Every structure is written in structure tokens, then in C-alpha cells.
Amino acid sequence: MNMQSQAPLLSVQNLVKNFELRASKGLRKSKRIVQAVSDVSFNVSTGKTLGIVGESGSGKTTVGRSILQLITPTSGRIFFDGQDLTELSFEELRVVRRQMQIVFQDPFASLDPKMTVGTSISEPLVVQGISGDHQDRVAELLDLVGLAPDHARRFPHEFSGGQRQRVGIARALALDPKLIVLDEPVSALDVSIQAGVVNLFGDLQKRLGMSFVFIAHDLSVVRHIADDVAVMYLGKIVEIGNKNAVYNDPSHPYTKALLSAVPLPDPKVERLRHRIMLEGDVPSPVNPPTGCRFRTRCWKATELCAQTEPELVARATGQQSACHFPE
């Protein structure tokens, strides 16, 4: 008996986001276009986590904010639970946003210092017009993220960085979302605190069955939580697939270089490992290289790489990568 595979909860198709830069030179004004995200596509299934990794400036945060329509995409389509978010009106989008939330990188900047934690957590309920006494719900959410109910009366400055991030997570959970975008949620935390927060995400996913888009630059953190991984470079996905395939058999040279920089816990193995040092800087997104965008730093680059942009192609190990000369 043939059964159709379940439709993904989130489907991003050919996403493009351009930003316009204006500069004045005397009486003349010049306009330049920065393509922060270029033709990005991926799916996220219900109850699964997609990790998006890459260097600063790769466009991963722009992808996350475009998913939620916090910034308007230049082109492309974003389907969430069967609805095309790019075609919804403001009021329609407001209703859908009950099911889509975000946890920001800086927990202190994302919380109003003049509001108690309880007021911040209940704010989504107020904005969405959910009536009733919210105190019980706030206490439930605080307990869910590992904080005490009486913390609701405190202000953000009375918490540590890890506790503040847990408050941000509680606020994101207030409306029982199906999808949460995690925008580098542990990069601003001490290493000793990161593991606890990452483990919390895993526990929440098991208990609540939600999906995550986990944006980070730390590949070791992404490996711990993600089911699938997308590697971005200069606005494009260069490799995407199941995390075991990507981490154990990287196909794209950039992915291999990133993984070679991740320290291993075994000192003997670490000493024997070959570290790939990328030469040069990341090119400007205002004027990206022709052909393959990674070619200016790639040890395999040829004239073909400069002339023709590689497409994402399925590899024998299961993932897709965009390279003329895959590993």
C-alpha cells in the first residue's frame, strides 16, 4: 500500500532577500544592492530541527527573520502549515504568528527592563487577545523552562544570562507554537550554561512536539540538537542534509573546513587531525564572486568554478551540496 509522505510544517522555496544601501558622495547619491539571501530552499518537518550554520554575514539570521516575516522577502515563497506567508495580509499574518515564535540571541536586549518577567511572558497572550487570568499560565511556563513561579515578580536585571534566556524561551512558548526560530540562542551565554539551555530545547521538543530552526555558528552545538543541517556561505546554502551525513561525510570543501576547526574531546585524535586553514576574507555581498561564491577561498577552484555556479546535487551519502568537485 502506497502512502504519501507527510507535508512539511515549513517549506521555504527560492527565498531571496536584498537590502538597499544608499551612500552620498557630494551631490551624487549612489545605490548598491546587497543580496543577503540568494535562492535558499529547505523543508522542516513536524517535531524536527533544522540547524543553519555558517560564518557571520552568511545570511542565516536573515533567513530566520524572513521565515517569520519580521523582514519582507524580496522574492520566494514560505509555506507554513499549508499557508503561503508571503501572500497573507497583516491581520492574517498576526493570527498565524500564534504558531510561530522566535528566541533572540541577546536575552537581555529582548526583554523590557521596566517590565517584570511575568508581564513579559504574558504579553503575547495580551497582544493576541486571549482573555482570563494569565498568572497560572505564567507559572506553568516558568516551571516548564526550569524557573520558579515566584520569579515572575522579578525584573530582567535580577537574573543571570542563562536564566534570562529561559525567560525568553518561556515567552516564546506562551501561545503553544508549532515552530520556533532560535537565532543563536546560546552564543551570548557562558560555555558552562550553554549545555543546559540546549538540553532544555531537546526536552521541550520531546514533550511538546514542536519544530525548531536552530541558527548558530557553533557546529558542535548544532550537532547536538539538529536532525538536519544546512551550511550557508555568502547568502547561499552550499550543503544540506541529514546531520550524520553532513558531519561524517562532508561533501562541500567549506563544510569540511568548518568541521576541521571543531575541537575534539580526545587529545590524541585532535593532535593527529589536519586543520584546513581558509585563506583570505569572506567576499563582500555587494559584489560576490562570479560562479561559485566560495571559489576565492577554495583550494579546489578552477576556471569552471569562476564561470559556472554549481547547483545543489544529491550525493551518494545522502546530502546535497553545491560543488563542481565535491569531496
TAURDA-V231104 format. One record per backbone hydrogen bond with DSSP energy under -0.5 kcal/mol. NH is the residue of the N-H (numbers start at 0). CO is the residue of the C=O. If there is no record, write none. Layout:
{{NH | CO} {NH | CO}}
//
This chain:
{{8 | 43} {9 | 43} {10 | 78} {11 | 41} {12 | 10} {12 | 76} {13 | 11} {14 | 39} {15 | 74} {16 | 36} {18 | 33} {20 | 18} {20 | 31} {22 | 29} {24 | 27} {27 | 24} {29 | 22} {31 | 20} {33 | 18} {34 | 32} {34 | 284} {35 | 16} {35 | 33} {36 | 16} {37 | 234} {39 | 14} {41 | 11} {43 | 9} {47 | 44} {49 | 211} {50 | 48} {50 | 227} {51 | 213} {52 | 50} {52 | 229} {53 | 215} {57 | 54} {62 | 58} {63 | 59} {64 | 60} {65 | 61} {66 | 62} {67 | 63} {68 | 65} {69 | 64} {70 | 64} {73 | 15} {74 | 15} {76 | 12} {78 | 10} {79 | 77} {79 | 82} {80 | 8} {82 | 79} {84 | 77} {84 | 82} {86 | 83} {87 | 84} {92 | 88} {93 | 89} {94 | 90} {95 | 91} {96 | 92} {97 | 94} {98 | 95} {99 | 96} {100 | 178} {102 | 180} {106 | 104} {109 | 105} {110 | 107} {112 | 110} {114 | 111} {116 | 153} {117 | 151} {119 | 115} {120 | 116} {121 | 117} {122 | 118} {124 | 121} {125 | 121} {126 | 122} {127 | 123} {128 | 125} {129 | 124} {130 | 128} {133 | 131} {137 | 133} {138 | 134} {139 | 135} {140 | 136} {141 | 137} {142 | 138} {143 | 139} {144 | 140} {145 | 142} {146 | 141} {150 | 147} {151 | 148} {152 | 149} {153 | 150} {155 | 114} {157 | 154} {158 | 155} {163 | 159} {164 | 160} {165 | 161} {166 | 162} {167 | 163} {168 | 164} {169 | 165} {170 | 166} {171 | 167} {172 | 168} {173 | 169} {173 | 170} {175 | 172} {177 | 98} {178 | 98} {179 | 210} {180 | 100} {181 | 179} {181 | 212} {182 | 102} {182 | 180} {183 | 181} {183 | 214} {186 | 183} {188 | 185} {192 | 189} {193 | 189} {194 | 190} {196 | 192} {197 | 193} {198 | 194} {199 | 195} {200 | 196} {201 | 197} {202 | 198} {203 | 199} {204 | 200} {205 | 201} {206 | 202} {207 | 203} {208 | 204} {210 | 177} {211 | 47} {212 | 179} {213 | 49} {213 | 211} {214 | 181} {214 | 212} {215 | 51} {218 | 216} {221 | 217} {222 | 218} {223 | 219} {224 | 220} {224 | 221} {225 | 221} {226 | 48} {227 | 48} {228 | 240} {229 | 50} {230 | 238} {231 | 52} {231 | 229} {232 | 235} {234 | 57} {235 | 232} {237 | 230} {237 | 235} {238 | 230} {239 | 319} {240 | 228} {242 | 226} {245 | 241} {246 | 242} {247 | 243} {248 | 244} {255 | 251} {256 | 252} {257 | 253} {258 | 254} {259 | 255} {260 | 256} {260 | 257} {261 | 258} {262 | 260} {266 | 264} {269 | 265} {270 | 266} {271 | 267} {272 | 268} {272 | 269} {274 | 272} {275 | 273} {276 | 274} {277 | 275} {286 | 283} {287 | 284} {291 | 304} {294 | 291} {296 | 293} {297 | 293} {297 | 294} {300 | 297} {305 | 301} {306 | 302} {307 | 303} {312 | 320} {314 | 318} {317 | 314} {319 | 239} {320 | 312} {321 | 237} {322 | 320} {325 | 322} {326 | 250}}
//
